[in-house]
C-alpha cells in the first residue's frame, strides 16, 4: 500500500491510499479519485516528504524538531487527518468483513468463476478470491467488473 498526499485544482489537500503507484495512475485516469471537499476529479500528487524507516524497519527515524522560541506554547499536532484515516480504515474493515461474511471465497478459481457468471454459464452470486494483477486486468478488459478486497496494514501482522 502507498499513501499519497493529493491536491485538487481548487488547492484542497487530502491523503489517499492506493495499492501501488500504477493503481493511482489508473484511478486518476478513470476519474475515480475525487476531492472529498469539493468533489473535483482534477487531482494531482502534492509534494510530500518520504517516510524514513530506522534500523531493522521497525520504527520510523526521528526527524529533528524545528526550533521554537522559548515563549511559544507547545500545541498538539492536528489530528484531523489521523481521525479521518482511522475512520477510513474502520469503513474499509467493515466493507471487507461484509464481503467475507456474505460472499463465497472461490480462491484461485476467481477469474474462471467471474467469467462463467459474466457470460451466463453460472448463476450470479457474490464471490471473492485470488487473481494476479494480469488476471484482474484481463477480466477488466473483458468488461467484467472486479475490485480488490481492501487489506489494511494491520491485517498483514
FENZI-V546717 format. One line per field, one symbol per residue. psi: psi as a letter, one per 30 degrees, with the letter a starting at -180 (. if undefined). burial: b if it has 9 or more other C-alpha atoms within 8 Angstrom, else e. Layout:
psi=???
burial=???
This chain:
psi=kkkkklklfggkklllkleleeeeeeeeeghfjlkfefgkgiklklklklkkkakggekkkkkkkkkkkefkkkkkkkgeeeeeeeeeeeeeeeeeeeeeeglkjgbfgeeeeeeeeeggflkklkllakkleeeeeeeeffgkklkkkkklefff.
burial=eeebbbbbeeebbbbeebeeeebbeebbeebeebbeeeebbebeebeeeeeebbeeeeebeeeeeeeeeeeeeeeeeeeeeeeeeeeebeebbebbeebbeebeebeebbbebbbbbbeeeeeeeebbbbbeeebbeebbeeebeeeeeeeeeeeee
